[in-house]
Amino acid sequence: MLGSTHGTFTTDPRRAHVVACGELPPNAVHGRAVTADDLDVSGRPLYAGVPDLDRFFRPASVAVVGASDAEGRPNTGITRQLIAWAERVGARLHPVHPTRQSVFGIPCFPSVADLPEQVDLAVLLVGDPLPVIEQLAEEKVRFAVAFASGFAETGEEGAAAQERLTAAVQRSGLRLLGPNTNLNAFEKFREDLEGPAIALITQSGHQGRPVFTLQELGIRLSHWAPTGNEADLETADFISYFAERPEVGAIACYVEGLKDGRAFLLAADRAARRGVPVVAVKVGRTETGARMAASHTGKLTGADTVVDAAMRQFGVIRVDGLDELQDTSALLARARRPKADGVVVYSISGGTGAHFSDLATEAGLSLPTLSADRQAELHQWIPEYLNVANPVDNGGHPVGDWRGRKIIDAILDEPEVGVLICPITGPFPPMSDKLAQDLADAAEQTDKLVCVVWGSPVGTEEAYRTTLLGSSRVATFRTFANCITAVRAYLDHHRFTAHYRSPFDEAPRTPSPSFRKAQALMRPGQQLSEHAAKQLLRAYGIRVPREQLVTSAAAAVRAAGLVGYPVVMKASGAQLAHKTELGLVKIGLTSASQVRDAYRELTDIARYEGVALDGILVCQMIERGVEMVVGVTQDPLFGPTVTVGLGGVLVEVLRDAAVRVPPFGEDQAKAMLSELRGRALLDGVRGAAPADIDALVEVVLRVQRMALELGDDIAELDINPLMVLPRGQGAVALDALAVCQ
């Protein structure tokens, strides 16, 4: 029977805790009460709540607390800007100040309680917003913005102050933007621009300026959310909200740190479901993470590795520079869905075409050879000695007359072509003017993407400023690299969303029978022995070798006979992370005498090293296969993560691994393998048989189920090596390490 918890329903105590702590508030899912089906097996939410931010961006009434019109005071300039903004959005503005009768001629009120109406938004121009929050709550104000600094960005004392502010906001029921934010949300947006818009989210206001300035190039912006320290409203909230806005064609983000990894993925999932691209600069690529890891897996997954994988997993397009953020988000916002994946490079110079094609091919773009009929058609206007297979080199002269447009239209008529890119490395009037105009005119008549790279560093040319930037259909770039980055992101995004299935829809809601078996094996705060770790794997249906745990030489000989020679003997103990380094592994034993000698040697080494053992493992020896590593680690931002990579001795040498954040499906498990540099080893090299990839994928999915169900109870899991046998023969976990927490 379902039981009530703060207005929600739950069947699991862990779920009750999650809901009670407010991770998924009542009525957060599609306007209905939250049920147990809205939470996964570990009690985490499966759907993103969408905050109703309409009244934040378009309030009917605004209070400015701390308003001023005294010259020379910082609050005066801010008040003046807010008055202008309120007029633009049609909001009634009420200044609030305890000692002023009016501000800029507008009647002023001593406190929020004295306002003549309930306001939607309060802008707090005060040094300490904490005392005001309780007043706003009493007056049922829906939103507040805190500009004040001196919080988490300043160190431990500031972080403690921010925690107090967050707690007060949670008690109040209002939603807060900031602290340490700015006026970016109240900027003047151009209203004369048409078409899909970019919605901008930044934690640093200045870093959003380049994207905001795109309006001067004719690219529409609809919103700017400067999230600041994110004491309450965070990047994920705005992604979820913007993904639902019909005018938003793309979401551009500058992210310094994610407040809640799960909330971010749920928001990215919402955007992916709706096909809204999210382009993000996430700083901190060099961060290595501070945690100590006992397992190989833990050493493979630094904090940024997980962020990068999680973004890719949910279709967030990560770029490095602000210029890339501008160009990629602008293209994705405005371009229609591609008709084909093929890219044609068209230029007036063979050198330019070859250079650009090399870079595009290296970046993974597909440059199909044009059909023989199409090449013959192009040679009607282009000399026979010039290449028209792709790239297409027109030699220059056809650009200057009627032939130029004919060539462009013929290329766009090729069925395999979805994108035409024309790099113009420098202006050469009048030919470049004619070429730009032909491209702009052709773009208006086609449903395919036309891109131009205008390489002139000047940027004042009429062909660039008027013809290209004046076209809403041509995507114009200033560099080869940014064009290639944006086009690749455009094609990847549409491929991704065309086949996207939300992993949250298929995430397990109830524990499997394996979970109860596994629970009995867990030892909080301890590392399990290899024998116990393998029992954990068995509980989840992961195959391990035939083996027996023995405590005497005679028992070892009997076990070897049952297991079958040759055998491997290993010390098994709760404190043994890496046995090979201590000489606690013996392989290829083929006789009873070797087994007896190995038993004595292993126990002697353990006594000498002071290592407590629960016994000696006598194991089946498996030699043929590809050694892989599969594991689980706890990421401080996203929780349990799953890693797969090349194992054995290669794991620490090559560090070739791929990471995903559960939940994920079979397609993502296979995608992990495709990301490995050593993927060819699984396909069979130098005469080796192909490995059983299906079995490897099944192990990855079973480990993921373990990560979901055991959640925070398991700190690390390391299966290394997982021997992937030839196709059809399965995969066997030869060694395992598990750390409970």
C-alpha positions, 0 to 999 in steps of 0.5 A: 500500500502506498503511504503519504509523505508530505503530500507525495507517495512512496513505497521505499524509505529511501524515496520518502527521504528524497521527497521529504528533502525537497529534491522533487517537490509535490506537483513538480511533474507535469502539474500533478502530484509526485508518485513512486513511479516518478522516482528511480530505484535509488529514490532519485527523481526521473523527471525535471520540474519546470519552474513557472518563470513567466512572471520573473521575466514578464512581471506585472509588478516589481518592487525595488528594495533599496531604490535610490535617486541620489547622484553618485550612489551605485543603487541609483544607476541600477534603479534607473535601469530597472525603471526603464526595463519595467516600462519596456515589459509593462510592469508597475514599479514600486520603489522601497526605501525606509527614508524616501518619499519618492524615487525619480518621481515615483512614490516610495514605500518604507517596506514591502509590507506597505506596498499597495499590491502583491508584487511578482518580483522583488529586486534587492539592492541591499547588502544583506538580503537575508532579513528581507526574504522573510518579509517577502515571504509574508507578502507572498512575493513569487520571485526575488533577485539578490545582487549582493556579493560576499557569499560562497564566492569568498570562502568558508564564511561566505559559504556559510552565509549562503547556506543560511540564505538558501535555507531561508529561501526554502522556508519562504516558498519564493524563488531567488536568483543570485546572490552575486548576480547582476542586471543582465536579466533586465537588459534591452533586447531587440524586438525587431528581429525575427525567427527562433531565438537564443536563450542565454544562461551565464554564471558570469555576466561578462562572459555572456556579453559576446552572445548578447552582442549577436543581436547586432549581427541580426541574431535574435536573443529572447532571455538572459538568466545570470544565475550568479551563486545559484543559492536557489534558482540554478542553470538546470531550472532555466534550461528546463524553462527555456526548453518549453518556450516556443520562441527559443531555438537554442540555449547557450550556457556559460557554466563555472560549476554545476550545483546539482548534477542530477538536476542538470541531466534532467533538464538536459533530458527535457531539452533533448526530448523537445529537440532544443539544442543546449550549447555550453562552455563548462570551465574547469577542464583541468580539474582532476578531482580530489578523491582518493581511489583504491580502484583502477576505475576511480583513477580513470575518472577525473571530475571533468571526464565525468562532466564531459561524458554526462553532457555528451550522453544527454546531447549537450554540445560542449564547446571551449571558447565564447566565439564557439558558443556564439557561432554554434548556438546561432547556427543551431537556433536558426538552421532547419533540420538537415535533409542529408548529412553530406557536406560539400565544400565549394570555393574559387580556389583549389587550395582553399577547397583542399585546405578546408576539406582536410580540416572538415574530414579530420573533424568527422564531417562526411564529404561525399563524392558527387554523382557522375551525372552531377559532375558532368552537369557542373562541367557545363560551367566549370572547366574540365581540368578542375575538380568538381567531385567534392570539394568543388573548385570553380576556378574563379571566373564562373563566379562573376556571371550567370554561371555562379548561381547555376553551380550553387543550385546544382550542388544543392540539388544533389540528394546526398548534400545537406550542407554547402560550405563556401570559404571566402578567404578574402574579399576580391570585389566585384567577384566576392560581392557577386558570390556572396549575393548568389549564396544568399539568394540560393539560401532563400530558395533551398531548405538546405544549410548554406554556410559562408566563411568570410575570412577577411579580418576587416569585417567592414566589407559590404558583401559581409555586413549587408549581404551575408549578415543581412540574410537570415538563411546564410550562416556566416562565420569568420574562421574555418574552425568555428564553421566546422565546429558548428556544422558538426554540432548541427549534424550531431544534434539532429542525429541525436534527437532523431533517435533519442529515447530518454533513459529516465523513461526506462530506469528501474523503479523497483529493486531487482531480486539481485538487490536483496542478495547484494545487500546481505553481502555489503559491509558498510565502510569496508573493502570486500575481499576478492571472494566477497566481491565476486559473490556480489557480481554473482548476485547480479548474474555476472559470470566469474571463473570456477573457484574455491576459497580454501584455508589449507594446502590439502584443501587447495589441492582438492580444489584444484582437482575440482576446478581443473588444471591449470589453475590460478591461486590468489590471496583473498583478504578485505585489505588487498587492493592490488595483489600482483604488486605483493606477489600474491598471485600465482598463475599456470599451476599444473600439478598438486605439488605446485599448488601446495608450494604456492599455498605456502608461499602465498600465506608466508608473504601475507604474514610477512606483509601483515595482511589478514586473509580470509583464505586462498582462492583456487581459480579456473585459469582463463587465457584467451580473450580481451582484457577489459575493466568495468567499474563504478565510482562515486562522483561528487556531482552526479553520484554513481558513474559507470566506466568501461575501458581496456583492462589488465596492465593496459588500464594504467598505461593507456588510460583508455576508458569511457564513462556514463552516468546511470541510467542509460540503455544498451545504445549508450553502452555500445557507444561507450565501446565506440569511444575507446581508442583500443576498440579495434582489439574487440573486433579482432586484430592480427588474426584474433577472433572477434570478442563477444561484444554482446556479452561485454555490453550485458556486463556493463548494463548489469554493473549499471543496475548494481550502481543504481540499486546500491546507490551510495552504499557502494563507493567503488567497484572494479572488475579488472580484468574482465576477460571478454572471450571470443564471440558467443563465449561470454565474458568472465570477471577474473578479479574484482574489488569492491569498497562499501561506504 
